[in-house]
């Protein structure tokens, strides 16, 4: 893909004034389409991320196989005894009560976003984001904007651009779960999250899409919905599908304010997608099972190898002896303290890049203090083998005019929707923690093939 990257960058350097006009058009389009994060235009670059067809196929294949393997592992751990699994993950009683509720359909994960680090010879998945991740609306709208830019159209004279809009697969996944739930009506979709969350524009994009496809859709706050005669309403609108975007950990702090919302889930007054059961395999401590073959004797060898190949070695932070990937048995905390450059330390149940310590970028005193605190914390923390962060050069617009070409860290985030991979977004940052919430940016992805 380096040739395609160089060709795109050459379009910038050969005509800087035209590139600046394109950047202005891009910025205006972000505002016009409402592609905002925390009320400001989404940080982007003028160049999208390019996939070679074979690399896109590798990502799609690996992501689907890893998610399917993880879900199979969840079903078999502790002989299928979910209560033992809840205990191992230190889930609190309030959350366990939600997880014990059968949502009306079998799938624990209908849709999700994976966080991937591509390397030269592999693709590693560092996290799963089952519990109401954003990005599908942003991804689709960014693609639609970028293909209208003159610089992208000039680039398309030499390369075929393949777009992968995730919205059709998302809608199909929602409708599939609704049918499994027993729904027969033409459903109305309620996108439910707190009012004025930073990703509200992502929800607006999806609401517009659902309506355009013939499915009524509204956005509602979980504190404002109401149960009436066994059905869930947002104002006067009955909700058949709850496209749940409210994060469970935040919901658990507001149970008194969201009684009707939670009761609707318990009584199946609407089909909630994802169900709260998705929280188990999203928990970062779940990776400690997935990367320990001794915990997964019930899985086929090929499935265990898929997990070992594509997931970084992960263990919960407790005083314990562990077996390293090379077969050595070590005291976990003592070993990680001495080899911090090889590991990342983070809470098992957090999002948005909060409290993530990258050992190679953390001084010894801070690392030691964080590790000691993690051992004492009532909530689980994990240490995860550090995967080299991929980097790529992107054009950065200078405030004084013109562009610099800077090496940026990035990750790739494919969407798993109803059993298949559809669409992806790339996030970039100059920091080791790559997350829009942590100050990163976002660009759409295109699969490109030379025309000549």
C-alpha positions as CSV (number, residue, x, y, z in Angstrom):
1,X,0.0,0.0,0.0
2,X,3.0,2.3,0.2
3,X,2.7,3.2,-3.5
4,X,-0.9,4.2,-3.0
5,X,0.0,6.3,0.0
6,X,2.9,8.0,-1.8
7,X,0.6,8.7,-4.8
8,X,-2.0,10.4,-2.6
9,X,0.6,12.4,-0.7
10,X,2.0,13.5,-4.1
11,X,-1.4,15.0,-5.0
12,X,-1.0,17.2,-1.9
13,X,2.6,18.3,-2.5
14,X,2.0,18.9,-6.3
15,X,-0.9,21.2,-5.6
16,X,-0.8,22.5,-2.0
17,X,-3.5,25.2,-2.6
18,X,-5.9,22.6,-4.0
19,X,-5.2,20.3,-1.0
20,X,-6.0,23.2,1.4
21,X,-9.3,23.8,-0.4
22,X,-10.1,20.1,0.0
23,X,-9.3,20.3,3.7
24,X,-11.6,23.3,4.0
25,X,-14.3,21.3,2.1
26,X,-13.8,18.4,4.5
27,X,-14.0,20.5,7.6
28,X,-17.2,22.2,6.4
29,X,-18.7,18.8,5.5
30,X,-18.0,17.4,9.0
31,X,-20.0,20.3,10.5
32,X,-22.8,20.0,7.9
33,X,-23.2,16.3,8.4
34,X,-22.9,16.6,12.2
35,X,-19.8,14.4,12.5
36,X,-18.9,15.8,15.8
37,X,-17.3,14.5,19.0
38,X,-18.0,16.3,22.2
39,X,-19.6,19.1,20.1
40,X,-16.5,19.7,17.9
41,X,-15.7,18.4,14.4
42,X,-14.2,15.0,14.5
43,X,-10.4,15.2,14.3
44,X,-9.5,13.8,10.9
45,X,-6.7,13.7,8.2
46,X,-7.0,14.6,4.6
47,X,-5.9,11.1,3.6
48,X,-8.1,8.0,4.4
49,X,-6.6,4.7,5.4
50,X,-5.9,2.3,2.5
51,X,-6.3,-1.5,2.6
52,X,-4.8,-3.8,0.0
53,X,-7.5,-6.4,-0.9
54,X,-5.5,-9.2,0.6
55,X,-4.9,-7.3,3.8
56,X,-8.6,-6.5,4.1
57,X,-9.4,-10.1,3.7
58,X,-6.9,-11.1,6.4
59,X,-8.5,-8.6,8.8
60,X,-12.0,-9.7,8.1
61,X,-11.2,-13.4,8.4
62,X,-9.2,-13.0,11.6
63,X,-11.8,-10.7,13.3
64,X,-14.7,-13.1,12.6
65,X,-12.8,-16.2,13.7
66,X,-11.6,-14.5,17.0
67,X,-15.0,-13.3,18.0
68,X,-16.6,-16.6,17.2
69,X,-13.9,-18.4,19.2
70,X,-14.3,-16.1,22.1
71,X,-18.1,-16.6,22.2
72,X,-17.6,-20.4,22.1
73,X,-15.2,-20.1,25.0
74,X,-17.7,-18.1,27.0
75,X,-20.3,-20.9,26.7
76,X,-17.9,-23.6,27.8
77,X,-15.9,-22.0,30.6
78,X,-16.5,-23.6,34.1
79,X,-18.6,-26.2,32.4
80,X,-21.1,-23.6,31.4
81,X,-21.6,-22.4,34.9
82,X,-22.0,-18.7,34.4
83,X,-22.1,-17.9,38.1
84,X,-18.6,-19.2,38.5
85,X,-17.6,-17.0,35.5
86,X,-19.2,-14.0,37.1
87,X,-17.2,-14.7,40.3
88,X,-14.0,-15.1,38.4
89,X,-14.5,-11.7,36.8
90,X,-15.5,-10.1,40.1
91,X,-18.8,-8.8,38.8
92,X,-20.9,-6.9,41.3
93,X,-24.3,-8.1,42.5
94,X,-26.2,-5.4,40.6
95,X,-24.6,-6.4,37.4
96,X,-25.0,-10.1,38.0
97,X,-28.7,-9.5,38.4
98,X,-28.9,-7.9,34.9
99,X,-26.8,-10.7,33.4
100,X,-29.0,-13.4,34.8
101,X,-32.0,-12.1,32.8
102,X,-32.7,-14.0,29.6
103,X,-33.1,-11.3,26.9
104,X,-35.4,-13.3,24.7
105,X,-32.8,-14.5,22.1
106,X,-29.7,-16.7,22.4
107,X,-26.8,-14.5,21.0
108,X,-24.8,-12.8,23.7
109,X,-23.2,-10.5,21.1
110,X,-25.2,-9.2,18.1
111,X,-22.8,-6.5,17.1
112,X,-19.4,-5.2,18.3
113,X,-16.3,-3.3,17.4
114,X,-12.9,-4.8,17.7
115,X,-9.6,-2.9,18.4
116,X,-6.9,-4.3,16.2
117,X,-3.1,-3.7,15.8
118,X,-1.9,-4.9,12.4
119,X,1.7,-6.0,12.3
120,X,3.9,-7.1,9.4
121,X,2.8,-10.8,9.7
122,X,-0.2,-10.8,11.9
123,X,-3.2,-9.0,13.3
124,X,-3.7,-8.7,17.1
125,X,-7.0,-7.8,18.7
126,X,-6.4,-5.9,22.0
127,X,-10.0,-5.4,23.1
128,X,-13.6,-6.2,22.3
129,X,-16.2,-3.4,22.6
130,X,-19.5,-5.1,22.9
131,X,-21.2,-2.7,25.4
132,X,-22.6,0.0,23.2
133,X,-19.6,1.1,21.1
134,X,-19.8,4.1,18.8
135,X,-18.4,4.5,15.4
136,X,-20.7,2.9,12.8
137,X,-22.5,6.1,11.9
138,X,-19.2,8.0,11.9
139,X,-17.6,5.5,9.7
140,X,-20.3,5.5,7.1
141,X,-20.7,9.3,7.0
142,X,-16.9,9.8,6.7
143,X,-16.8,7.5,3.7
144,X,-19.6,9.4,2.0
145,X,-17.8,12.7,2.6
146,X,-14.3,11.6,1.5
147,X,-15.5,10.2,-1.8
148,X,-16.8,13.7,-2.8
149,X,-13.4,15.4,-2.1
150,X,-11.7,16.5,-5.4
151,X,-8.4,15.0,-4.2
152,X,-10.0,11.6,-3.6
153,X,-11.7,11.8,-7.0
154,X,-8.3,12.5,-8.6
155,X,-6.8,9.6,-6.7
156,X,-9.6,7.4,-8.0
157,X,-8.5,8.0,-11.5
158,X,-5.6,5.7,-10.7
159,X,-7.1,3.4,-8.1
160,X,-10.4,1.6,-7.7
161,X,-11.9,2.5,-4.3
162,X,-14.1,-0.2,-2.6
163,X,-16.4,1.2,0.1
164,X,-17.8,-1.0,2.9
165,X,-20.8,0.8,4.6
166,X,-21.5,-1.0,7.9
167,X,-25.0,0.4,8.3
168,X,-26.9,-2.2,6.2
169,X,-25.3,-5.0,8.1
170,X,-26.1,-3.3,11.4
171,X,-29.8,-3.0,10.5
172,X,-29.9,-6.6,9.3
173,X,-28.3,-7.7,12.6
174,X,-30.9,-5.7,14.6
175,X,-33.8,-7.2,12.6
176,X,-32.3,-10.7,12.9
177,X,-32.1,-10.5,16.7
178,X,-35.6,-9.0,16.8
179,X,-37.0,-11.9,14.8
180,X,-35.2,-14.4,17.1
181,X,-36.8,-12.5,20.0
182,X,-40.2,-13.3,18.5
183,X,-40.9,-9.9,17.0
184,X,-43.2,-10.0,14.1
185,X,-44.2,-6.3,13.7
186,X,-42.4,-3.8,11.5
187,X,-40.3,-2.5,14.3
188,X,-39.7,1.0,15.6
189,X,-36.1,1.4,16.8
190,X,-35.2,3.4,19.9
191,X,-31.6,4.5,20.1
192,X,-31.2,4.8,23.9
193,X,-28.4,6.7,25.6
194,X,-27.9,9.6,28.0
195,X,-28.8,13.0,26.6
196,X,-25.8,15.0,25.3
197,X,-23.2,12.2,25.3
198,X,-20.1,13.0,23.3
199,X,-21.1,10.5,20.6
200,X,-24.6,11.8,20.1
201,X,-23.9,12.8,16.5
202,X,-23.1,9.1,15.7
203,X,-26.6,8.2,16.9
204,X,-28.2,11.0,14.8
205,X,-26.5,9.6,11.6
206,X,-27.9,6.1,12.4
207,X,-31.4,7.4,13.2
208,X,-31.5,9.1,9.8
209,X,-30.3,5.8,8.1
210,X,-32.9,3.7,9.9
211,X,-35.7,6.1,8.9
212,X,-34.5,6.2,5.3
213,X,-34.7,2.4,5.1
214,X,-38.3,2.6,6.3
215,X,-37.9,1.9,10.0
216,X,-39.2,4.5,12.4
217,X,-36.5,5.5,14.8
218,X,-36.1,7.9,17.8
219,X,-33.4,8.8,20.2
220,X,-34.2,8.6,23.9
221,X,-32.7,8.9,27.3
222,X,-33.1,5.8,29.5
223,X,-34.4,8.1,32.3
224,X,-37.2,9.3,30.1
225,X,-38.7,6.1,28.7
226,X,-41.8,4.7,30.3
227,X,-43.6,1.4,30.6
228,X,-47.3,1.5,29.8
229,X,-49.4,-1.6,29.6
230,X,-46.4,-3.9,29.1
231,X,-44.8,-1.9,26.4
232,X,-41.9,0.6,26.4
233,X,-42.5,4.1,25.2
234,X,-40.4,7.1,24.4
235,X,-43.0,9.9,24.6
236,X,-45.8,8.6,22.4
237,X,-43.6,6.3,20.4
238,X,-43.7,2.6,21.3
239,X,-40.2,1.0,21.0
240,X,-39.9,-2.5,19.6
241,X,-36.1,-2.6,19.4
242,X,-33.9,-0.9,21.9
243,X,-30.6,-0.2,20.2
244,X,-28.8,0.1,23.5
245,X,-26.0,2.7,23.6
246,X,-26.1,3.4,27.3
247,X,-23.0,1.9,28.9
248,X,-23.8,-0.7,31.6
249,X,-21.4,0.6,34.2
250,X,-23.0,4.0,34.0
251,X,-26.5,2.6,34.0
252,X,-25.7,0.7,37.3
253,X,-25.0,4.1,39.0
254,X,-28.5,5.4,38.0
255,X,-30.8,2.4,38.6
256,X,-33.2,4.6,40.7
257,X,-33.6,6.9,37.7
258,X,-34.0,4.2,35.1
259,X,-36.5,1.8,36.7
260,X,-38.8,1.6,33.7
261,X,-35.9,1.0,31.3
262,X,-34.5,-1.8,33.4
263,X,-37.9,-3.3,34.1
264,X,-38.6,-3.3,30.3
265,X,-35.5,-5.4,29.8
266,X,-36.5,-7.8,32.6
267,X,-40.0,-8.2,31.3
268,X,-39.0,-8.2,27.6
269,X,-41.2,-5.3,26.8
270,X,-38.8,-4.6,24.0
271,X,-35.9,-6.4,22.3
272,X,-32.6,-4.9,23.8
273,X,-29.6,-5.2,21.5
274,X,-26.9,-5.8,22.7
275,X,-28.3,-7.5,25.8
276,X,-26.5,-6.9,29.0
277,X,-25.0,-10.4,28.7
278,X,-22.5,-9.1,26.3
279,X,-20.6,-7.7,29.2
280,X,-19.0,-11.0,30.1
281,X,-16.8,-11.5,27.0
282,X,-16.2,-7.7,26.7
283,X,-14.5,-7.7,30.1
284,X,-10.8,-7.4,29.6
285,X,-10.1,-10.0,32.2
286,X,-11.9,-12.4,29.9
287,X,-8.8,-12.4,27.8
288,X,-6.9,-14.2,30.6
289,X,-9.1,-17.2,29.8
290,X,-8.8,-16.8,26.1
291,X,-5.0,-16.8,26.1
292,X,-4.6,-19.7,28.5
293,X,-5.1,-23.0,26.6
294,X,-5.4,-24.9,29.9
295,X,-8.7,-23.1,30.5
296,X,-10.1,-24.2,27.2
297,X,-9.8,-27.9,26.9
298,X,-13.4,-28.1,25.5
299,X,-12.5,-26.1,22.4
300,X,-10.9,-27.7,19.3
301,X,-7.2,-27.2,19.0
302,X,-7.6,-25.0,15.9
303,X,-9.9,-22.7,17.8
304,X,-7.4,-22.4,20.7
305,X,-4.6,-21.6,18.3
306,X,-6.7,-18.9,16.6
307,X,-7.0,-17.2,20.0
308,X,-3.3,-17.6,20.8
309,X,-2.3,-16.2,17.4
310,X,-4.5,-13.1,17.4
311,X,-4.8,-12.1,21.1
312,X,-1.9,-10.7,23.2
313,X,-1.1,-12.8,26.3
314,X,-3.2,-11.4,29.2
315,X,-3.5,-12.1,32.9
316,X,-5.4,-10.6,35.8
317,X,-3.3,-8.7,38.3
318,X,-3.2,-10.8,41.4
319,X,-0.5,-12.4,43.4
320,X,-0.1,-15.6,41.4
321,X,2.4,-17.8,39.5
322,X,1.8,-17.8,35.8
323,X,3.2,-19.6,32.8
324,X,4.6,-17.3,30.2
325,X,4.1,-17.9,26.5
326,X,7.7,-19.4,26.4
327,X,6.8,-22.0,29.0
328,X,8.5,-20.4,32.0
329,X,6.7,-20.2,35.3
330,X,7.1,-16.8,37.1
331,X,5.7,-14.7,39.9
332,X,3.4,-12.4,37.8
333,X,3.7,-9.1,39.8
334,X,7.4,-9.4,40.4
335,X,8.1,-10.3,36.7
336,X,5.9,-7.5,35.3
337,X,7.5,-5.0,37.7
338,X,10.9,-5.8,36.2
339,X,9.7,-6.0,32.6
340,X,7.3,-3.1,32.3
341,X,8.4,-2.2,28.8
342,X,6.8,-5.5,27.6
343,X,3.4,-4.9,29.1
344,X,0.3,-2.7,29.3
345,X,-1.6,-2.3,32.6
346,X,-5.3,-1.3,32.5
347,X,-8.6,-1.8,34.4
348,X,-10.6,-4.8,33.3
349,X,-13.8,-2.8,33.1
350,X,-13.2,0.6,31.7
351,X,-13.5,2.3,28.3
352,X,-12.2,5.5,26.6
353,X,-8.6,4.8,27.3
354,X,-9.0,5.6,31.0
355,X,-6.2,4.6,33.4
356,X,-4.2,2.8,30.8
357,X,-0.4,2.5,31.6
358,X,1.8,1.6,28.7
359,X,5.0,0.3,30.4
360,X,7.4,1.5,27.7
361,X,6.1,5.0,28.2
362,X,5.7,4.9,32.0
363,X,8.5,5.6,34.5
364,X,9.4,3.0,37.0
365,X,7.9,4.7,40.1
366,X,4.6,5.3,38.4
367,X,4.4,1.8,37.0
368,X,5.2,0.2,40.4
369,X,2.6,2.4,42.2
370,X,0.0,1.5,39.6
371,X,0.8,-2.2,39.8
372,X,0.6,-2.2,43.6
373,X,-2.8,-0.3,43.5
374,X,-4.1,-2.8,40.9
375,X,-3.3,-5.7,43.3
376,X,-5.2,-4.1,46.1
377,X,-8.2,-2.8,44.0
378,X,-11.5,-4.5,44.5
379,X,-12.1,-4.4,40.8
380,X,-9.9,-6.5,38.5
381,X,-7.0,-5.1,36.5
382,X,-5.0,-6.8,33.8
383,X,-1.6,-6.9,32.4
384,X,-1.4,-7.5,28.7
385,X,1.6,-8.2,26.5
386,X,2.4,-5.1,24.6
387,X,2.0,-5.3,20.9
388,X,4.1,-2.9,18.8
389,X,1.9,0.0,17.9
390,X,1.5,0.3,14.1
391,X,2.5,3.6,12.6
392,X,1.9,5.3,9.3
393,X,2.5,8.7,7.8
394,X,-0.5,11.0,7.5
395,X,-0.8,14.6,6.3
396,X,-1.2,17.1,9.1
397,X,-2.5,20.5,8.2
398,X,-0.5,23.3,9.8
399,X,-2.3,26.2,11.4
400,X,-0.1,28.6,9.3
401,X,-1.0,26.8,6.1
402,X,0.3,23.8,4.2
403,X,0.8,20.3,5.4
404,X,3.4,18.3,7.3
405,X,3.7,14.5,6.9
406,X,3.9,13.0,10.3
407,X,4.3,9.4,11.6
408,X,1.1,8.6,13.5
409,X,0.2,5.7,15.7
410,X,-3.0,4.0,14.7
411,X,-5.4,1.1,15.2
412,X,-8.0,-0.5,13.0
413,X,-11.5,-1.1,14.3
414,X,-13.6,-3.6,12.3
415,X,-17.3,-4.0,13.1
416,X,-18.8,-7.5,13.7
417,X,-22.5,-7.3,12.8
418,X,-24.8,-10.2,13.0
419,X,-22.2,-12.9,12.4
420,X,-20.0,-11.1,9.8
421,X,-17.5,-8.3,9.5
422,X,-18.7,-5.2,7.7
423,X,-16.9,-1.9,7.7
424,X,-14.1,-0.5,9.7
425,X,-12.8,2.8,11.0
426,X,-9.2,3.7,11.8
427,X,-8.2,5.9,14.7
428,X,-4.9,7.8,14.9
429,X,-2.9,9.4,17.6
430,X,0.5,10.7,18.5
431,X,0.1,9.0,21.9
432,X,0.3,5.3,22.8
433,X,-3.4,5.3,23.9
434,X,-5.3,5.5,20.7
435,X,-8.8,6.6,21.4
436,X,-11.0,9.5,20.3
437,X,-12.0,10.0,23.9
438,X,-8.3,10.2,24.7
439,X,-7.6,12.9,22.1
440,X,-7.2,10.8,19.0
441,X,-8.6,11.2,15.5
442,X,-10.6,9.1,13.0
443,X,-10.5,8.4,9.3
444,X,-12.5,6.1,7.0
445,X,-11.1,3.1,5.3
446,X,-11.0,2.2,1.6
447,X,-9.8,-1.0,-0.1
448,X,-7.8,0.2,-3.1
449,X,-6.6,-1.5,-6.2
450,X,-4.5,0.0,-8.9
451,X,-6.3,0.6,-12.2
452,X,-3.2,0.2,-14.3
